[in-house]
């Protein structure tokens, strides 16, 4: 079992997949907060 666990960790994960999951997590987190406390997830709002 440990050999199998070690092998899957070596598989590269595409960056777009990591960022997509991160944005999804932040979006879910934002939904629990009032609007003024939302984390910025859209680059249009970064100055």
NORMOZI-V774607 format. One line per field, one symbol per residue. phi: phi as a letter, one per 30 degrees, with the letter a starting at -180 (. if undefined). psi: psi as a letter, one per 30 degrees, with the letter a starting at -180 (. if undefined). A space follows every 50 residues. Layout:
BEGIN
phi = ???
psi = ???
END
This chain:
BEGIN
phi = .dddddddddddceeddddddddddddddedccdedcdddbcddccc
psi = eeeeeeefffkkkkeeeeeeeeeeeeeeeeffllefgkkkfkffgk.
END
